[in-house]
């Protein structure tokens, strides 16, 4: 049997594995919250952000002469190990929990305290020499340490998300250049409209995604405004004067960003509107991405009885009963990720609305929803780029034939023969199967030379005299 040590808290004594760096409050959280099966350790940037915040707090307390140098040095070393990726398995609690994040905060406090104790020459649990509450949590509360750590984690995760978004946009742009001369019909309401190029279509995919890079960056900037020093409700009880600004400065140095202290710590402790704004950007990206995947599935539909304008890379057999069928599985899985992100945005909205008085106790589900959305989106965009976009090919002859036989090109005749005559031509073409070109010449509405000039598909791709 695994050896244990006995730790105690407000509710009494509890057994904790001797090898564990976490302590009694983490052990209670493990028992209490078996909810999502997503652990704190599943989001390493969150764990690392907790260590960065605890390091900044310890440094500030040391500089304010309320934390002994030997304890600060040990805490510093412990935090550096966590930031380096060590001890992830010591953060086993569920991401969704009651208590406004207290379990997460105490998990970090206990792991750092116990590792610091070893650096100080003591054993785990000898909290007289380095306490999770009295030393690691000094001048803090869950209500400032947890949201600050969450913001730092989200800011870091945003960087890798933005890279995947940029890479995907560039993949679409490369296809736009490759397909620059592939003529096809544009469509509105799934009906033939006017000609365009496949390159223009893919360039739009690139452009609409690339625009969101600025939106992501703007929304993430709010994460650099923190409420450290607010302690319980924002009044700063149990923190020294000047602690808030000095801690923000120290944290900024650690993360190499312009971290600032919120101008009103009471407001910053209960307000989560910055998380709502960021989630809204994620939802907007998901909507755009899902629309693009819908288009890719339509454009590749067939291969004989659909649009069949592009070919997606075949990734796996598509049916257990229909031989030869290959499905657009990559756009399909990205669609499903987008649905999750859109749903998580509603969760974020409701959780933010649920704030009461001086605190929002629903921050754990805010954290889980945002981090899940970011992780899913990052993986989905990488998968879409590598397993789908780069391998798309065009059915150029088919798209050209579609343009030449489309009724939609009659729109180009409006300025020359009028809307009424153009409508009559379109109607007869549909009824008889004759081409627009043939009917205009039969009615002697335009000369062959002028008609060739007007109906040249390439002249219909942009404004002209």
SULDA-V773489 format. One record per backbone hydrogen bond with DSSP energy under -1.0 kcal/mol. NH is the residue of the N-H (numbers start at 1). CO is the residue of the C=O. E is the energy in kcal/mol with one decimal. If there is no record, write none. Layout:
nh co e
NH CO E
NH CO E
This chain:
nh co e
5 16 -3.1
7 14 -2.4
9 12 -2.0
12 9 -1.5
14 7 -2.8
16 5 -2.7
18 3 -2.2
20 17 -1.4
27 23 -2.2
28 24 -2.0
29 25 -1.8
30 26 -2.3
31 27 -1.6
32 28 -2.4
33 29 -2.4
40 93 -2.3
41 91 -1.6
42 39 -1.6
43 40 -1.7
46 43 -1.6
47 43 -1.3
48 44 -2.8
49 45 -2.0
50 46 -2.1
51 47 -1.8
52 48 -2.2
53 49 -2.5
54 50 -2.5
55 51 -2.3
56 52 -2.4
57 53 -2.4
58 54 -2.5
59 55 -2.7
60 56 -2.2
61 57 -2.6
62 58 -2.5
63 59 -2.5
64 60 -1.5
65 62 -1.7
66 61 -2.7
72 68 -2.4
73 69 -2.7
74 70 -1.6
75 71 -2.8
76 72 -3.0
77 73 -2.1
78 74 -2.2
79 75 -2.6
80 76 -2.2
81 77 -1.8
82 78 -1.7
83 79 -2.7
84 80 -1.6
85 82 -1.9
86 81 -2.5
90 87 -1.7
91 88 -1.7
95 38 -2.9
102 99 -1.4
105 101 -2.4
106 102 -2.8
107 103 -2.2
108 104 -2.1
109 105 -2.5
110 106 -2.9
111 107 -2.3
112 108 -2.4
113 109 -2.3
114 110 -2.7
115 111 -2.2
116 112 -2.5
117 113 -2.4
118 114 -1.3
119 115 -1.6
120 116 -1.8
121 118 -1.2
122 117 -3.1
126 123 -1.8
127 125 -2.1
129 126 -1.8
135 131 -1.7
136 131 -2.2
140 137 -1.9
144 141 -1.5
145 141 -2.6
146 142 -2.2
148 144 -1.5
149 145 -2.2
150 146 -2.5
151 147 -2.3
152 148 -2.3
153 149 -2.4
154 150 -2.7
155 151 -2.5
156 152 -1.9
157 153 -2.8
158 154 -2.1
161 157 -2.0
162 158 -2.7
163 159 -1.6
164 160 -1.8
165 161 -2.2
166 162 -2.6
167 163 -2.6
168 164 -2.2
169 165 -2.3
170 166 -2.5
171 167 -1.8
172 168 -2.1
173 169 -2.2
174 170 -2.4
175 171 -1.7
176 172 -2.2
177 173 -2.0
178 174 -2.1
179 175 -2.4
180 177 -1.2
182 179 -1.7
184 196 -2.9
186 194 -2.6
188 191 -1.9
191 188 -2.0
193 186 -2.8
196 184 -2.7
198 182 -2.8
199 179 -1.8
201 197 -1.7
202 198 -2.2
203 199 -2.3
204 200 -1.7
205 201 -1.3
206 202 -1.9
207 203 -2.8
208 204 -2.8
209 205 -1.4
210 206 -2.5
211 207 -1.9
212 209 -1.1
213 210 -1.5
216 212 -2.7
217 213 -2.1
218 214 -2.5
219 215 -2.3
220 216 -2.4
221 217 -1.3
223 220 -1.7
224 221 -1.6
225 222 -1.4
226 260 -2.6
230 227 -2.2
234 230 -1.8
236 230 -2.0
239 236 -2.0
243 240 -2.1
246 242 -2.1
247 243 -2.9
248 244 -1.9
249 245 -2.1
250 246 -2.6
251 247 -2.7
252 248 -2.4
253 249 -1.9
254 250 -2.0
255 251 -2.6
256 252 -1.0
257 252 -1.7
259 257 -2.0
260 224 -2.8
262 226 -2.9
268 264 -2.4
269 265 -1.3
271 267 -1.9
276 272 -1.6
277 273 -2.6
278 274 -1.9
279 275 -2.4
280 276 -2.0
281 277 -1.4
282 278 -2.0
283 279 -2.4
284 280 -2.2
285 281 -2.5
286 282 -2.4
287 283 -2.6
288 284 -2.2
289 285 -2.9
290 286 -2.6
291 287 -2.1
292 288 -2.2
293 289 -2.2
294 290 -2.3
295 291 -2.2
296 292 -2.6
297 293 -2.1
298 294 -2.1
299 295 -3.3
300 296 -1.6
301 298 -1.5
308 301 -1.9
309 299 -2.4
310 299 -1.5
311 393 -2.8
318 325 -3.4
325 322 -1.5
329 327 -2.0
332 328 -1.8
333 329 -2.2
334 330 -2.0
335 331 -2.4
336 332 -1.8
337 333 -1.9
338 334 -2.4
339 335 -1.9
340 336 -1.7
341 337 -2.3
342 338 -2.4
343 339 -2.3
344 340 -2.7
345 341 -1.8
346 342 -1.2
347 343 -1.7
348 344 -2.6
349 345 -2.4
350 346 -2.6
351 347 -2.6
352 348 -2.4
353 349 -2.0
354 350 -1.2
355 352 -1.3
356 359 -2.2
359 356 -1.9
366 362 -1.4
367 363 -2.9
368 364 -2.6
369 365 -2.3
370 366 -2.4
371 367 -2.6
372 368 -2.4
373 369 -2.4
374 370 -2.6
375 371 -2.4
376 372 -2.9
377 373 -2.7
378 374 -2.5
379 375 -2.3
380 376 -2.7
381 377 -2.9
382 378 -1.8
383 379 -2.4
384 380 -2.7
385 381 -2.3
386 382 -2.6
387 383 -2.6
389 384 -2.6
390 385 -1.8
391 388 -1.1
392 389 -1.7
393 311 -1.8
395 309 -2.8
396 394 -1.2
399 395 -2.2
400 396 -2.0
401 397 -2.4
402 398 -2.1
403 399 -1.7
404 400 -2.2
405 401 -1.7
406 403 -1.3
410 407 -2.1
411 408 -1.7
412 409 -1.3
413 410 -2.0
414 411 -1.3
416 413 -1.9
417 413 -2.7
418 414 -1.8
422 418 -2.0
423 419 -2.4
424 420 -2.1
425 421 -2.3
426 422 -2.4
427 423 -2.5
428 424 -2.3
429 425 -2.4
430 426 -2.0
431 427 -2.0
432 428 -2.8
433 429 -1.9
439 435 -2.1
440 436 -2.1
441 437 -1.7
442 438 -2.2
443 439 -2.1
445 440 -2.1
451 447 -2.7
452 448 -2.5
453 449 -1.7
454 450 -2.4
455 451 -2.9
459 456 -1.7
460 457 -1.2
